[in-house]
Amino acid sequence: MKDFFRKLLLCFLCLTLISCGDACEEEVPPTPAEQDAEVQSYIRDFERRYDVEVDYEVRLVDGTLTDRLEVVGMCNWGWGKPTLVRLERSFWLSNNQDRRRALVFHELGHCTFKLGHNDHMFPVQIRNNQGKMVTVDGPYSLMHSVLFSDRFYTQPMFSLHYEPQLLEEVEEQNAVLDGEVICTRH
């Protein structure tokens, strides 16, 4: 009888391990090196798209960037200090690639082109939670002071509207004083 229970237990363990597969593995967050590699890939995309060189540091940081908890990205330049972009790591880990790319492009827009915020809105069609297309007011620009839902930054919207629109802003608005510009979560 003891032998029967041992075999039964062994069979149960084997079936559990076999049937579990990848579903039993905990999702492992990306390592800091993997996160940094993703940031670098967005920087290279930005450089290629706008034919510029990002010659300043862009880094993910632990903890909050300011005493305002909604701040998730910050560009510092001027006042004799080196240009620096800081991105909040917890925001990075809790958002998808579309929203992370939008944050990087936003902050690089500040530091590379010295653009300020553009909080204009415009009607845009996105999929709601039920998968239906709806028209809502969305950010007109990547330079909006609030980083909206990732639904606004998906392809092809990102490459067809937001990327070219950023160039329009560079041509139209190219005067921001030295300072600190931040991006907040929505």
Solvent accessible surface area in square Angstrom, and as a share of the most:
residue,aa,sasa,rsa
1,M,169,0.76
2,K,154,0.65
3,D,77,0.40
4,F,118,0.49
5,F,110,0.46
6,R,154,0.56
7,K,120,0.51
8,L,95,0.47
9,L,107,0.53
10,L,110,0.55
11,C,74,0.44
12,F,128,0.53
13,L,88,0.44
14,C,59,0.35
15,L,118,0.59
16,T,59,0.34
17,L,135,0.67
18,I,136,0.69
19,S,94,0.61
20,C,22,0.13
21,G,44,0.42
22,D,119,0.62
23,A,98,0.76
24,C,82,0.49
25,E,121,0.54
26,E,154,0.69
27,E,165,0.74
28,V,120,0.69
29,P,87,0.55
30,P,62,0.39
31,T,67,0.39
32,P,82,0.51
33,A,75,0.58
34,E,97,0.44
35,Q,6,0.03
36,D,62,0.32
37,A,58,0.45
38,E,31,0.14
39,V,3,0.01
40,Q,76,0.34
41,S,36,0.23
42,Y,18,0.07
43,I,12,0.06
44,R,114,0.42
45,D,52,0.27
46,F,0,0.00
47,E,42,0.19
48,R,166,0.60
49,R,88,0.32
50,Y,15,0.06
51,D,134,0.69
52,V,42,0.24
53,E,131,0.59
54,V,19,0.11
55,D,116,0.60
56,Y,35,0.13
57,E,91,0.41
58,V,15,0.08
59,R,99,0.36
60,L,10,0.05
61,V,28,0.16
62,D,111,0.57
63,G,51,0.49
64,T,77,0.45
65,L,17,0.09
66,T,39,0.23
67,D,137,0.71
68,R,109,0.40
69,L,123,0.61
70,E,65,0.29
71,V,1,0.00
72,V,0,0.00
73,G,0,0.00
74,M,2,0.01
75,C,0,0.00
76,N,30,0.15
77,W,11,0.04
78,G,18,0.17
79,W,168,0.59
80,G,86,0.83
81,K,137,0.58
82,P,114,0.72
83,T,34,0.20
84,L,30,0.15
85,V,1,0.01
86,R,57,0.21
87,L,0,0.00
88,E,3,0.01
89,R,41,0.15
90,S,69,0.45
91,F,2,0.01
92,W,2,0.01
93,L,78,0.39
94,S,87,0.56
95,N,26,0.13
96,N,64,0.33
97,Q,112,0.50
98,D,31,0.16
99,R,28,0.10
100,R,33,0.12
101,R,31,0.11
102,A,0,0.00
103,L,0,0.00
104,V,1,0.00
105,F,0,0.00
106,H,0,0.00
107,E,0,0.00
108,L,1,0.00
109,G,0,0.00
110,H,0,0.00
111,C,3,0.02
112,T,34,0.20
113,F,25,0.10
114,K,63,0.27
115,L,0,0.00
116,G,11,0.10
117,H,64,0.29
118,N,22,0.11
119,D,76,0.39
120,H,128,0.57
121,M,82,0.37
122,F,46,0.19
123,P,93,0.58
124,V,11,0.07
125,Q,112,0.50
126,I,20,0.10
127,R,138,0.50
128,N,41,0.21
129,N,118,0.61
130,Q,141,0.62
131,G,37,0.36
132,K,136,0.58
133,M,92,0.41
134,V,48,0.28
135,T,84,0.49
136,V,51,0.29
137,D,96,0.50
138,G,0,0.00
139,P,0,0.00
140,Y,69,0.26
141,S,0,0.00
142,L,6,0.03
143,M,0,0.00
144,H,14,0.06
145,S,26,0.17
146,V,34,0.20
147,L,4,0.02
148,F,19,0.08
149,S,40,0.26
150,D,43,0.22
151,R,91,0.33
152,F,14,0.06
153,Y,3,0.01
154,T,49,0.29
155,Q,96,0.43
156,P,85,0.54
157,M,46,0.21
158,F,1,0.00
159,S,45,0.29
160,L,132,0.66
161,H,36,0.16
162,Y,0,0.00
163,E,23,0.10
164,P,43,0.27
165,Q,7,0.03
166,L,0,0.00
167,L,62,0.31
168,E,79,0.35
169,E,4,0.02
170,V,27,0.16
171,E,144,0.65
172,E,140,0.63
173,Q,60,0.27
174,N,97,0.50
175,A,91,0.70
176,V,46,0.26
177,L,158,0.79
178,D,76,0.39
179,G,9,0.08
180,E,96,0.43
181,V,18,0.10
182,I,31,0.16
183,C,0,0.00
184,T,15,0.09
185,R,90,0.33
186,H,144,0.64
